[in-house]
Amino acid sequence: MRPLTILIGILLGSAASITFSLGVVAGISVALGRSHPELAEEVPPLFTMLALFMLLTAASAGSFFGQIKALPWRRWAHLATVLVLAGIVYWYWPANA
């Protein structure tokens, strides 16, 4: 296995686990929303991050599959993965930095 394949696999596993965790937390927040109204303000950012990490998981899965099979479109999938990852980093970056 080549080093890029390993790095993409690590990114895919990390993104998938973060997506799963965010999904569980979102489900709990929605389920407890009526009895705990303080959770209501946390739900929109939580769903935003869930959507972003779902996108990262999908992009890195495509990138990983393309890399494993050596498909001709794998470079486009790598670019999509890098762009989504850069978008998430930009989203989290502090405004005053």
C-alpha positions as CSV (number, residue, x, y, z in Angstrom):
1,M,0.0,0.0,0.0
2,R,1.3,3.4,-0.9
3,P,1.7,6.2,1.7
4,L,-1.0,8.4,0.2
5,T,-3.5,5.5,0.4
6,I,-2.7,5.1,4.1
7,L,-3.1,8.8,4.8
8,I,-6.5,8.9,3.0
9,G,-7.5,5.8,4.9
10,I,-6.7,7.5,8.2
11,L,-8.6,10.6,7.1
12,L,-11.6,8.4,6.1
13,G,-11.7,6.6,9.4
14,S,-11.4,9.7,11.4
15,A,-14.1,11.5,9.4
16,A,-16.4,8.6,9.6
17,S,-16.0,8.3,13.4
18,I,-16.5,12.0,13.9
19,T,-19.6,11.9,11.6
20,F,-21.0,9.0,13.6
21,S,-20.3,10.7,16.9
22,L,-21.9,13.9,15.7
23,G,-24.9,12.0,14.5
24,V,-25.4,10.3,17.9
25,V,-25.1,13.6,19.7
26,A,-27.5,15.3,17.3
27,G,-30.0,12.5,17.9
28,I,-29.7,12.8,21.7
29,S,-30.0,16.6,21.4
30,V,-33.2,16.3,19.4
31,A,-34.6,13.6,21.7
32,L,-33.9,15.7,24.8
33,G,-34.8,19.0,23.2
34,R,-38.3,19.3,24.7
35,S,-37.2,18.6,28.3
36,H,-34.0,20.6,28.1
37,P,-34.6,23.9,26.2
38,E,-31.0,25.0,26.7
39,L,-30.0,22.5,24.0
40,A,-32.1,24.3,21.4
41,E,-29.3,26.8,20.6
42,E,-26.7,24.1,20.2
43,V,-28.7,22.1,17.5
44,P,-28.2,24.3,14.4
45,P,-24.3,24.5,14.7
46,L,-24.3,20.8,15.5
47,F,-26.3,19.9,12.3
48,T,-24.0,22.2,10.3
49,M,-20.9,20.3,11.5
50,L,-22.7,17.0,10.9
51,A,-23.3,18.0,7.3
52,L,-19.7,19.2,6.8
53,F,-18.3,16.0,8.2
54,M,-20.7,13.8,6.2
55,L,-19.4,15.6,3.1
56,L,-15.8,15.0,4.2
57,T,-16.6,11.3,4.8
58,A,-18.1,11.0,1.3
59,A,-15.2,12.8,-0.4
60,S,-12.6,10.8,1.4
61,A,-14.4,7.6,0.7
62,G,-14.4,8.4,-3.0
63,S,-10.8,9.4,-2.8
64,F,-9.9,6.2,-1.0
65,F,-11.8,4.0,-3.4
66,G,-10.3,5.8,-6.4
67,Q,-6.8,5.4,-5.0
68,I,-7.2,1.7,-4.2
69,K,-8.5,0.8,-7.7
70,A,-6.2,3.3,-9.4
71,L,-9.1,4.9,-11.3
72,P,-8.5,7.8,-13.7
73,W,-10.7,10.2,-11.7
74,R,-9.0,9.7,-8.4
75,R,-7.1,13.0,-8.6
76,W,-10.4,14.9,-8.8
77,A,-11.5,13.0,-5.7
78,H,-8.3,13.9,-4.0
79,L,-8.9,17.5,-4.9
80,A,-12.5,17.4,-3.5
81,T,-11.2,15.9,-0.3
82,V,-8.6,18.6,0.2
83,L,-11.1,21.3,-0.6
84,V,-13.7,20.0,1.9
85,L,-11.0,19.6,4.5
86,A,-9.7,23.1,3.9
87,G,-13.3,24.4,4.2
88,I,-13.7,22.7,7.6
89,V,-10.4,24.1,8.8
90,Y,-11.5,27.6,7.6
91,W,-14.9,27.2,9.3
92,Y,-13.2,26.4,12.6
93,W,-10.4,28.9,12.3
94,P,-10.8,31.8,14.8
95,A,-11.9,35.1,13.3
96,N,-9.3,37.1,15.2
97,A,-6.3,35.0,14.3
